[in-house]
Amino acid sequence: MTPSELPEEFSSMAGFGELVNFFPARKIKFWLPVIYGTVFLIISLASFLFGITMSSQEIRQHGTIVVGSLLFWPGIIALTAFLLAVWMAWLAYTRWGLSAAVYQNGFAFNNRKGLHTWFWQDVVSLYMAVTRHYTNGIYSGTTHVYSIVNKNGKCLVLNDVINKVEEMAGLIEEYIYSGLYSQASQSYNSGKKLAFGNVILDAGGIGIGKKEYAWNQVERVFLRQGVLHIVRKDGSFFKNARVRVAAIPNFRVLISILEQGCGVSNCHEVKISR
């Protein structure tokens, strides 16, 4: 997409450099709630009219005493369908106009609250939650949720409503990795503890939450099915020494620090298995 084809809000981004890629919302993610909402609204109206019609006929024969029992189930169905229609309408509203763009010096994200613009140096954390789904053992799809946090603590969430959101998150990670890794490496080498969510490490060892393990106790740290594990030298697992990758900010930086040995020679290895 050329700059002239960009939506107006993305075309004037002073200081952000050249456009790398534009990521519009997936149309199906907007239109599905619209379609479902319309169907639920029709069901709600049909149930309501059915209940009224049946009640009016029975009232003529038996009086108003039968109204409550005749309207109960049509009323429940009508109310439930109406609430679902409202929910679908809200989803469609929140997804209207969603889009994002990655530039050389930062990225922009547009939603119903307006345009959000962040330079790369403002980003401090990237959380990645990638979940593969299986139905009866058969792969049925993958969902992606990426949370980006800046220096002010503000968080933006990107998910599969954005077309090719995995590619966008990969670009963001690529641009912020060098700066975040450099900061983490310098902090570690100066003797400071590094915190990646609940994962804490320094030259003495690694910890998860309140549990700390010296490197001479650790055989390896590895990843399996989206969970980071710590294994003892005897091959057993440390109790509660595991944490989901989705809860670890800047996971790639953490892995890089582990792979370089954290400054401790031959004390551990990192084995990545998925």
Backbone bond lengths (Angstrom), bond angles and torsions (degrees), N, CA, C in turn:
res aa  C-N    CA-C-N  psi(-1)  N-CA   C-N-CA  omega(-1)  CA-C   N-CA-C  phi
1 M - - - 1.458 - - 1.520 109.74 -
2 T 1.331 115.79 130.52 1.460 120.75 179.15 1.522 109.90 -84.63
3 P 1.345 118.02 157.26 1.459 120.75 178.98 1.516 113.76 -52.99
4 S 1.345 116.90 -33.44 1.461 119.74 -179.54 1.524 112.43 -69.10
5 E 1.349 117.43 -20.55 1.460 121.55 -179.59 1.517 112.43 -93.24
6 L 1.316 117.47 -6.12 1.455 121.19 179.85 1.524 111.19 -69.56
7 P 1.338 117.54 149.38 1.466 119.12 169.72 1.529 109.65 -56.94
8 E 1.299 116.39 150.34 1.460 121.47 -173.04 1.520 113.06 -55.35
9 E 1.346 116.94 -38.46 1.472 119.64 -176.05 1.529 112.35 -65.80
10 F 1.339 117.99 -20.09 1.460 120.93 -179.13 1.536 113.10 -99.36
11 S 1.309 117.01 -4.80 1.460 119.30 -171.38 1.528 114.36 -84.06
12 S 1.314 117.44 -20.82 1.475 120.62 -179.10 1.519 109.26 -119.71
13 M 1.334 116.13 85.78 1.460 121.66 -176.53 1.526 109.19 -119.37
14 A 1.302 116.22 79.59 1.463 121.68 -176.42 1.529 110.68 -62.43
15 G 1.318 116.00 129.59 1.455 121.58 176.77 1.509 115.09 87.35
16 F 1.320 117.67 -5.69 1.466 120.42 -176.67 1.526 113.01 -92.35
17 G 1.305 116.92 -7.06 1.468 119.50 178.31 1.511 112.48 77.36
18 E 1.328 114.91 -164.40 1.459 120.44 -176.74 1.528 112.13 -73.12
19 L 1.323 114.23 150.22 1.463 120.75 175.98 1.522 109.75 -68.89
20 V 1.335 116.43 131.76 1.470 121.30 175.76 1.522 110.27 -94.63
21 N 1.330 115.87 -47.84 1.463 119.76 177.92 1.520 109.61 -164.68
22 F 1.326 114.98 151.74 1.461 122.41 178.47 1.514 108.76 -113.11
23 F 1.339 116.47 138.14 1.461 121.34 -175.79 1.536 109.67 -127.43
24 P 1.323 116.66 97.74 1.474 119.59 177.55 1.522 110.72 -77.38
25 A 1.323 115.88 169.91 1.461 120.09 174.58 1.523 109.52 -72.75
26 R 1.309 115.95 150.51 1.467 120.46 174.58 1.527 108.26 -73.73
27 K 1.320 116.55 123.88 1.465 120.63 -175.35 1.521 112.30 -58.90
28 I 1.334 115.81 -36.84 1.461 119.19 -177.66 1.531 111.24 -63.91
29 K 1.338 116.96 -30.74 1.461 120.70 179.74 1.527 111.85 -70.00
30 F 1.340 117.06 -21.57 1.465 120.62 174.86 1.519 111.05 -88.99
31 W 1.331 116.71 -44.88 1.454 119.89 -173.26 1.527 114.01 -75.62
32 L 1.322 118.51 -27.78 1.467 119.38 177.61 1.523 112.40 -60.28
33 P 1.348 119.68 -48.76 1.468 118.71 175.50 1.526 113.15 -60.37
34 V 1.344 117.20 -34.77 1.463 120.18 177.74 1.523 110.56 -63.24
35 I 1.340 115.83 -45.75 1.474 120.72 -179.39 1.522 110.64 -65.87
36 Y 1.348 116.35 -48.37 1.469 119.84 -179.89 1.522 110.87 -62.82
37 G 1.327 116.52 -39.89 1.457 120.32 179.70 1.519 111.53 -62.27
38 T 1.326 116.69 -40.49 1.465 121.14 178.25 1.522 110.66 -64.18
39 V 1.336 116.22 -43.49 1.472 120.41 178.89 1.522 110.73 -61.96
40 F 1.334 117.13 -46.53 1.468 120.35 179.66 1.527 111.52 -62.97
41 L 1.323 117.24 -36.35 1.457 120.47 178.86 1.522 111.16 -66.56
42 I 1.336 116.55 -40.46 1.460 120.62 176.88 1.526 110.78 -63.25
43 I 1.340 116.16 -43.31 1.476 120.27 178.06 1.522 110.07 -61.31
44 S 1.323 117.23 -42.21 1.459 121.46 -179.86 1.522 111.10 -61.64
45 L 1.332 117.26 -47.76 1.458 121.07 -179.92 1.527 111.36 -65.37
46 A 1.353 116.17 -40.81 1.465 120.00 -179.56 1.531 110.77 -63.94
47 S 1.335 116.66 -42.38 1.468 120.29 179.33 1.526 111.00 -65.22
48 F 1.319 115.30 -41.56 1.467 119.42 179.35 1.523 111.17 -62.84
49 L 1.347 117.21 -47.11 1.466 121.08 -179.41 1.521 111.45 -66.56
50 F 1.346 116.16 -36.78 1.465 120.03 177.29 1.530 110.22 -61.76
51 G 1.344 116.27 -45.99 1.459 119.90 179.65 1.518 112.20 -62.32
52 I 1.321 117.25 -42.83 1.466 120.93 179.39 1.517 111.59 -64.17
53 T 1.338 115.89 -42.94 1.466 120.53 -179.15 1.525 111.38 -63.68
54 M 1.347 115.90 -47.21 1.464 119.74 179.73 1.518 111.40 -64.10
55 S 1.321 116.92 -39.83 1.466 120.84 -178.66 1.518 111.38 -65.45
56 S 1.330 116.81 -42.00 1.468 119.81 -178.25 1.527 111.45 -63.94
57 Q 1.348 116.01 -36.06 1.461 119.24 178.71 1.522 111.59 -69.06
58 E 1.347 115.73 -41.87 1.461 119.84 -178.09 1.520 111.72 -72.03
59 I 1.334 116.80 -32.47 1.468 119.92 179.34 1.521 110.76 -61.97
60 R 1.326 116.77 -38.13 1.464 120.55 179.72 1.527 111.27 -63.25
61 Q 1.346 116.12 -31.53 1.458 119.45 -177.35 1.523 113.56 -92.57
62 H 1.357 117.18 -38.20 1.466 119.70 -171.42 1.522 114.21 -122.07
63 G 1.306 118.21 -4.18 1.455 120.33 -179.80 1.518 112.51 88.53
64 T 1.338 116.24 -179.29 1.468 121.75 -173.38 1.526 113.36 -73.88
65 I 1.318 119.48 -8.23 1.466 121.57 -177.69 1.532 112.49 -63.45
66 V 1.329 116.69 -22.98 1.472 119.89 -177.02 1.523 113.04 -92.42
67 V 1.334 118.12 -3.02 1.455 121.13 -173.75 1.528 112.44 -60.83
68 G 1.334 116.97 -45.98 1.457 121.18 -176.30 1.516 113.04 -58.62
69 S 1.315 116.90 -48.56 1.463 120.28 -177.76 1.527 112.25 -68.74
70 L 1.345 116.62 -33.27 1.463 119.49 -178.59 1.525 112.48 -75.10
71 L 1.325 116.95 -31.79 1.465 120.58 -177.05 1.530 113.75 -89.49
72 F 1.352 117.06 -11.60 1.469 119.20 -172.22 1.528 112.42 -59.48
73 W 1.343 117.49 -60.59 1.466 119.34 -175.74 1.524 113.39 -69.99
74 P 1.340 119.07 -42.87 1.478 117.03 173.83 1.522 112.33 -59.05
75 G 1.336 116.11 -35.87 1.470 119.83 178.68 1.519 112.19 -66.92
76 I 1.340 116.47 -41.86 1.464 120.79 178.48 1.527 110.18 -62.77
77 I 1.331 116.26 -45.86 1.465 120.54 -179.79 1.530 110.49 -63.67
78 A 1.331 116.33 -44.32 1.464 120.51 -178.97 1.531 111.17 -62.77
79 L 1.337 116.89 -43.53 1.462 120.50 -179.03 1.525 111.34 -67.04
80 T 1.346 116.26 -44.14 1.468 119.98 179.45 1.525 111.27 -61.76
81 A 1.321 116.21 -46.06 1.469 120.29 179.96 1.527 111.08 -64.41
82 F 1.333 116.44 -37.19 1.469 119.63 179.21 1.524 111.05 -65.87
83 L 1.340 117.31 -42.81 1.465 120.62 178.44 1.527 111.10 -63.56
84 L 1.341 116.01 -39.00 1.467 119.41 176.65 1.530 110.96 -65.20
85 A 1.323 117.10 -37.63 1.467 120.98 177.45 1.523 110.79 -63.97
86 V 1.342 116.90 -40.26 1.463 121.08 178.11 1.528 110.03 -64.36
87 W 1.340 116.12 -41.73 1.468 120.19 178.79 1.522 111.11 -61.86
88 M 1.342 116.72 -44.41 1.460 120.92 178.74 1.526 110.83 -62.40
89 A 1.338 116.16 -39.42 1.466 119.68 178.80 1.523 110.80 -63.87
90 W 1.337 116.03 -39.06 1.467 119.99 178.46 1.533 111.01 -65.04
91 L 1.341 117.28 -42.05 1.464 120.52 177.39 1.526 110.96 -60.08
92 A 1.326 116.04 -45.03 1.462 119.60 179.91 1.527 110.50 -62.73
93 Y 1.334 115.93 -39.70 1.469 120.09 -179.81 1.526 111.23 -64.33
94 T 1.337 116.81 -43.72 1.463 119.66 -178.31 1.530 112.05 -69.12
95 R 1.328 117.46 -22.96 1.456 120.77 -178.16 1.529 113.27 -94.12
96 W 1.319 116.26 -8.10 1.461 119.72 -178.47 1.532 109.78 -66.57
97 G 1.327 116.55 125.88 1.455 121.37 175.94 1.507 115.28 80.11
98 L 1.338 118.09 4.08 1.466 119.86 178.42 1.528 110.43 -62.97
99 S 1.311 115.74 133.46 1.460 120.80 177.72 1.521 108.32 -168.60
100 A 1.323 116.15 163.39 1.461 120.82 -178.51 1.517 109.49 -151.02
101 A 1.321 115.16 159.77 1.461 120.59 178.63 1.522 109.24 -146.33
102 V 1.316 115.75 141.13 1.468 122.04 177.22 1.528 108.28 -108.63
103 Y 1.341 114.64 131.88 1.463 121.62 178.82 1.530 109.00 -118.54
104 Q 1.291 116.12 174.95 1.467 120.19 179.75 1.526 112.12 -63.12
105 N 1.315 117.23 -33.47 1.466 120.38 -174.16 1.519 114.14 -111.06
106 G 1.309 117.77 5.52 1.457 119.46 -179.96 1.514 111.19 168.81
107 F 1.324 115.89 -166.39 1.453 119.80 179.03 1.530 109.59 -142.18
108 A 1.328 115.06 162.77 1.461 121.51 178.82 1.521 109.17 -132.76
109 F 1.325 115.18 145.64 1.463 121.55 -177.90 1.524 107.98 -136.77
110 N 1.317 116.12 126.83 1.464 120.65 -177.41 1.523 110.34 -113.39
111 N 1.329 116.31 128.77 1.457 121.12 173.57 1.526 108.77 -140.46
112 R 1.320 117.45 -169.31 1.462 120.04 -175.02 1.527 112.75 -64.53
113 K 1.335 117.84 -16.57 1.461 121.38 177.87 1.524 112.81 -87.98
114 G 1.341 116.37 -4.33 1.452 119.92 179.01 1.517 112.60 117.75
115 L 1.320 115.43 -167.98 1.462 121.99 -176.70 1.530 110.37 -93.60
116 H 1.329 116.36 128.53 1.465 123.03 178.17 1.531 107.21 -109.42
117 T 1.317 117.14 125.77 1.469 121.26 -178.33 1.526 109.80 -124.23
118 W 1.323 115.87 127.76 1.459 122.02 -179.13 1.526 110.12 -130.08
119 F 1.325 115.58 130.91 1.463 120.31 170.47 1.526 108.78 -80.75
120 W 1.331 116.12 154.95 1.464 119.52 -177.40 1.518 112.26 -59.28
121 Q 1.333 117.69 -37.29 1.459 119.96 -177.95 1.532 112.72 -69.15
122 D 1.342 116.67 -12.86 1.463 120.11 178.24 1.522 112.65 -85.30
123 V 1.343 117.03 -15.64 1.469 120.89 -176.70 1.527 109.85 -84.15
124 V 1.334 115.89 127.76 1.468 119.76 -179.59 1.532 112.46 -112.72
125 S 1.327 117.37 -21.88 1.473 118.70 -177.23 1.520 111.01 -147.45
126 L 1.323 114.15 143.90 1.459 121.91 172.52 1.524 108.18 -132.17
127 Y 1.338 116.32 117.89 1.460 122.11 176.37 1.525 108.26 -103.05
128 M 1.326 116.57 137.83 1.455 121.38 -178.62 1.523 110.42 -125.26
129 A 1.322 115.76 121.48 1.462 121.24 176.35 1.524 107.94 -120.94
130 V 1.320 115.51 101.10 1.463 121.91 -179.94 1.524 107.57 -113.31
131 T 1.330 115.97 116.53 1.467 120.53 -174.00 1.520 110.28 -119.65
132 R 1.324 115.74 121.82 1.468 121.12 175.89 1.526 108.75 -92.10
133 H 1.309 116.32 131.00 1.463 121.36 -175.87 1.526 110.78 -106.91
134 Y 1.330 115.18 141.75 1.457 121.47 179.27 1.527 109.27 -131.80
135 T 1.315 115.98 138.13 1.458 122.12 175.69 1.512 108.45 -119.13
136 N 1.334 115.94 115.76 1.469 121.09 -176.15 1.527 111.41 54.22
137 G 1.332 115.45 38.53 1.454 120.49 177.80 1.513 115.33 82.06
138 I 1.338 116.66 -1.29 1.471 121.00 -179.27 1.515 109.20 -104.46
139 Y 1.321 115.91 129.28 1.463 121.07 -179.19 1.525 110.23 -59.66
140 S 1.350 116.95 129.38 1.467 120.68 -176.23 1.523 113.33 -122.84
141 G 1.330 117.24 4.08 1.459 118.44 176.46 1.515 112.39 137.77
142 T 1.322 114.88 170.74 1.461 121.80 -179.01 1.526 109.46 -131.07
143 T 1.318 116.42 136.68 1.459 120.97 174.70 1.523 108.83 -109.59
144 H 1.331 115.38 144.23 1.455 121.97 -177.80 1.526 109.57 -124.85
145 V 1.325 115.76 130.35 1.462 121.41 174.04 1.526 107.62 -134.90
146 Y 1.318 116.10 122.29 1.463 121.83 -179.33 1.526 108.95 -121.81
147 S 1.321 116.40 126.67 1.459 121.87 178.78 1.517 109.31 -111.85
148 I 1.317 115.95 125.43 1.464 121.95 -176.58 1.523 108.08 -115.92
149 V 1.331 116.29 128.22 1.475 122.01 -176.57 1.521 109.08 -117.76
150 N 1.341 115.79 136.69 1.465 118.70 178.10 1.525 111.76 -104.67
151 K 1.322 116.68 -176.97 1.466 122.05 -175.11 1.522 112.82 -62.44
152 N 1.324 116.92 -25.48 1.460 121.21 -179.06 1.523 112.76 -88.94
153 G 1.330 116.25 2.79 1.464 120.32 179.46 1.514 114.23 84.91
154 K 1.325 116.93 3.21 1.461 120.31 178.60 1.524 109.63 -75.38
155 C 1.320 115.76 140.88 1.468 120.76 -176.44 1.526 110.72 -121.79
156 L 1.318 115.77 133.04 1.458 122.24 172.51 1.529 108.31 -114.02
157 V 1.328 115.92 137.49 1.467 120.56 -179.39 1.518 109.54 -114.42
158 L 1.326 115.83 125.50 1.457 122.79 176.10 1.524 108.26 -111.00
159 N 1.324 116.50 136.09 1.464 119.64 178.50 1.523 110.07 -141.41
160 D 1.314 116.38 -165.18 1.459 120.86 -172.34 1.520 114.35 -72.63
161 V 1.325 117.73 0.53 1.460 118.98 171.24 1.533 109.17 -65.47
162 I 1.348 115.80 -32.40 1.459 121.29 177.25 1.529 109.77 -80.58
163 N 1.313 117.31 129.78 1.458 121.27 178.50 1.535 110.49 -64.80
164 K 1.320 116.28 132.13 1.464 122.75 -179.87 1.530 111.42 56.45
165 V 1.332 115.58 44.70 1.469 119.30 -177.29 1.526 111.73 -64.29
166 E 1.343 117.34 -29.68 1.461 120.42 178.63 1.529 110.42 -64.75
167 E 1.331 116.38 -39.54 1.461 120.54 177.50 1.528 110.43 -65.88
168 M 1.324 116.82 -41.32 1.462 120.18 179.14 1.524 111.01 -62.91
169 A 1.354 116.55 -45.35 1.455 120.15 179.10 1.522 111.07 -62.47
170 G 1.338 116.15 -35.80 1.461 119.81 177.67 1.524 111.71 -64.16
171 L 1.328 117.08 -39.92 1.460 120.81 177.07 1.527 110.97 -64.86
172 I 1.326 116.28 -43.71 1.467 120.04 179.28 1.523 109.90 -60.97
173 E 1.347 116.73 -46.48 1.458 120.40 179.37 1.524 111.05 -60.13
174 E 1.324 116.80 -40.36 1.458 120.92 -178.93 1.525 111.39 -63.33
175 Y 1.312 116.55 -40.84 1.467 120.46 -177.57 1.530 112.71 -73.98
176 I 1.333 117.90 -33.84 1.467 118.97 -176.35 1.529 112.20 -91.96
177 Y 1.346 117.68 -14.63 1.464 120.70 -172.81 1.525 112.90 -58.90
178 S 1.312 117.07 -50.36 1.462 120.71 -173.64 1.524 111.96 -56.83
179 G 1.352 116.43 -48.29 1.460 120.09 -179.09 1.518 112.75 -65.50
180 L 1.339 116.55 -42.75 1.470 119.82 -179.02 1.526 111.52 -69.01
181 Y 1.340 116.79 -38.77 1.461 119.28 178.42 1.524 110.79 -66.35
182 S 1.313 117.29 -41.46 1.469 121.16 179.47 1.531 110.40 -60.12
183 Q 1.332 116.68 -44.81 1.467 120.53 178.89 1.523 111.07 -63.08
184 A 1.350 116.31 -44.37 1.464 120.32 -178.43 1.519 110.81 -64.93
185 S 1.332 117.46 -43.43 1.459 121.57 -179.24 1.533 111.21 -63.29
186 Q 1.322 116.04 -43.63 1.465 119.88 179.00 1.523 111.34 -63.78
187 S 1.324 116.56 -41.60 1.467 120.26 179.31 1.519 110.85 -63.39
188 Y 1.342 116.12 -43.50 1.457 118.87 179.87 1.530 111.40 -63.86
189 N 1.323 116.05 -46.71 1.464 120.61 -177.52 1.525 113.06 -64.84
190 S 1.331 115.35 -21.37 1.467 118.86 177.56 1.527 111.81 -88.98
191 G 1.342 117.35 4.73 1.461 121.61 175.81 1.512 115.29 93.88
192 K 1.324 117.67 7.32 1.456 120.50 -178.52 1.529 110.91 -87.35
193 K 1.323 114.52 155.55 1.459 119.76 174.40 1.525 108.92 -79.23
194 L 1.313 115.50 144.02 1.454 121.30 175.77 1.514 108.95 -105.74
195 A 1.322 116.68 132.56 1.462 121.43 -179.78 1.525 109.80 -115.56
196 F 1.320 115.22 122.64 1.462 121.96 173.74 1.531 106.69 -120.52
197 G 1.313 116.05 79.84 1.452 119.99 -171.83 1.515 109.27 66.91
198 N 1.332 117.13 -123.46 1.461 122.02 179.11 1.522 113.15 -84.56
199 V 1.324 117.06 -4.31 1.464 120.72 179.60 1.531 108.81 -92.12
200 I 1.324 116.12 119.79 1.465 122.52 -179.12 1.523 108.13 -120.03
201 L 1.344 117.69 133.98 1.459 118.78 176.75 1.515 110.79 -145.49
202 D 1.310 114.06 151.70 1.468 122.30 173.95 1.523 107.45 -153.26
203 A 1.321 116.80 -169.74 1.465 120.36 -177.60 1.520 112.14 -63.50
204 G 1.338 116.97 -21.43 1.464 119.88 -177.81 1.509 114.16 -84.47
205 G 1.322 116.91 -25.01 1.452 118.24 -177.94 1.512 112.21 164.45
206 I 1.319 114.54 -161.79 1.455 121.88 -176.48 1.519 108.70 -133.03
207 G 1.310 116.35 146.55 1.455 120.33 179.36 1.509 111.26 -137.48
208 I 1.318 115.20 153.92 1.460 122.16 172.99 1.520 106.99 -128.08
209 G 1.324 115.70 115.90 1.453 120.04 -174.90 1.515 110.12 67.02
210 K 1.337 116.99 -128.30 1.454 121.54 -179.94 1.533 112.56 -89.97
211 K 1.318 116.85 -4.02 1.463 121.08 -179.46 1.525 110.12 -90.45
212 E 1.338 116.82 130.24 1.460 121.18 177.78 1.524 109.40 -124.47
213 Y 1.342 115.33 143.37 1.447 120.73 -176.89 1.523 108.84 -132.90
214 A 1.331 115.74 126.16 1.460 120.13 178.61 1.527 109.16 -69.04
215 W 1.348 115.53 148.23 1.454 119.16 -178.14 1.536 112.32 -60.49
216 N 1.346 118.06 -29.28 1.465 119.11 -179.59 1.531 112.22 -73.04
217 Q 1.361 116.27 -7.06 1.463 120.39 174.29 1.523 112.17 -96.88
218 V 1.328 115.37 -13.37 1.466 120.20 -170.39 1.524 111.05 -97.62
219 E 1.333 116.01 128.07 1.457 121.46 175.44 1.527 110.15 -85.00
220 R 1.312 115.90 -48.70 1.457 119.31 179.88 1.517 110.56 -162.77
221 V 1.305 114.32 161.55 1.458 123.33 173.57 1.519 105.93 -121.21
222 F 1.332 117.38 125.50 1.457 117.82 -176.20 1.528 111.46 -142.54
223 L 1.318 113.68 163.24 1.457 122.08 -178.11 1.516 109.93 -112.33
224 R 1.334 116.03 131.20 1.460 120.45 177.06 1.521 109.44 -145.85
225 Q 1.325 115.66 124.06 1.464 122.91 176.98 1.526 111.75 52.01
226 G 1.316 115.43 44.58 1.457 120.30 174.83 1.516 115.21 77.44
227 V 1.346 117.45 13.48 1.467 121.08 -179.75 1.526 109.53 -127.66
228 L 1.326 116.99 131.33 1.458 122.23 177.32 1.526 109.17 -88.30
229 H 1.331 117.24 127.74 1.457 123.28 -177.51 1.529 110.39 -118.42
230 I 1.339 115.79 151.89 1.464 122.09 172.02 1.519 107.90 -119.09
231 V 1.347 116.60 128.79 1.463 121.84 -176.58 1.525 110.33 -112.50
232 R 1.328 116.16 137.67 1.465 121.79 177.89 1.526 111.54 -70.10
233 K 1.322 115.50 166.17 1.460 120.76 175.55 1.533 111.76 -62.83
234 D 1.355 116.96 -28.96 1.464 119.44 -179.58 1.533 112.41 -84.20
235 G 1.320 116.63 3.75 1.462 120.59 176.99 1.503 114.86 94.04
236 S 1.341 117.88 -10.08 1.461 120.43 179.39 1.532 110.08 -86.42
237 F 1.340 114.76 168.15 1.455 120.00 179.37 1.523 109.78 -93.27
238 F 1.325 116.13 142.33 1.456 119.29 169.24 1.526 108.31 -68.51
239 K 1.316 116.66 142.32 1.453 120.63 179.21 1.528 110.10 -64.57
240 N 1.336 116.27 129.77 1.466 123.25 179.01 1.527 113.64 60.86
241 A 1.331 117.55 16.59 1.471 120.37 -179.84 1.519 109.79 -89.83
242 R 1.315 115.01 64.16 1.450 120.78 178.61 1.514 108.74 -153.40
243 V 1.310 115.55 150.40 1.462 120.22 179.51 1.520 108.49 -154.07
244 R 1.307 115.85 141.91 1.459 120.78 -179.68 1.530 110.09 -71.20
245 V 1.328 115.50 140.45 1.462 120.71 179.86 1.527 110.86 -60.42
246 A 1.326 117.09 -33.27 1.469 120.65 -179.21 1.530 112.28 -60.62
247 A 1.343 116.89 -20.92 1.467 120.80 -179.37 1.524 112.18 -96.33
248 I 1.329 117.39 3.00 1.471 121.59 -177.39 1.524 109.74 -106.41
249 P 1.333 118.45 116.44 1.462 119.55 176.22 1.528 110.97 -74.42
250 N 1.315 116.27 146.18 1.463 122.37 175.64 1.523 111.66 52.65
251 F 1.328 115.03 53.18 1.462 120.23 -174.78 1.524 112.26 -59.81
252 R 1.318 117.68 -37.88 1.464 120.15 179.74 1.525 111.15 -62.40
253 V 1.325 117.27 -37.36 1.468 120.72 177.86 1.523 109.67 -65.30
254 L 1.329 116.84 -43.49 1.468 120.78 178.13 1.524 110.78 -58.22
255 I 1.332 116.91 -47.00 1.459 120.15 -179.60 1.525 110.91 -61.81
256 S 1.333 116.73 -39.88 1.471 119.94 179.87 1.521 111.30 -64.15
257 I 1.322 117.10 -39.58 1.468 120.79 178.29 1.522 109.65 -65.07
258 L 1.323 116.97 -42.32 1.459 120.41 178.71 1.528 111.43 -65.12
259 E 1.311 116.50 -41.84 1.463 119.96 -177.11 1.526 112.80 -67.58
260 Q 1.311 116.96 -28.60 1.465 118.41 178.23 1.522 111.51 -81.11
261 G 1.333 116.14 -1.03 1.456 120.04 174.59 1.504 114.67 90.53
262 C 1.314 117.74 0.77 1.465 121.63 179.66 1.515 111.66 52.68
263 G 1.326 117.62 26.25 1.452 120.79 177.89 1.511 114.58 78.83
264 V 1.319 117.43 6.76 1.458 121.33 -179.01 1.521 108.23 -113.77
265 S 1.293 118.54 114.81 1.469 122.51 -172.82 1.525 112.05 -69.17
266 N 1.336 115.27 126.70 1.467 122.89 171.25 1.518 114.27 54.03
267 C 1.338 116.90 28.76 1.464 117.51 -177.75 1.518 111.92 -89.93
268 H 1.314 117.33 -20.42 1.455 119.29 -177.53 1.524 109.39 -165.33
269 E 1.315 114.28 171.42 1.451 120.05 174.48 1.519 107.91 -133.89
270 V 1.310 116.22 163.66 1.452 121.34 174.29 1.512 107.74 -117.88
271 K 1.305 116.46 122.12 1.447 120.76 177.78 1.521 107.85 -115.25
272 I 1.328 116.67 118.21 1.450 120.88 -179.75 1.511 108.91 -99.28
273 S 1.332 116.31 114.10 1.454 120.82 176.86 1.515 108.34 -131.75
274 R 1.342 116.86 135.53 1.454 121.16 -176.25 1.524 109.93 -119.38
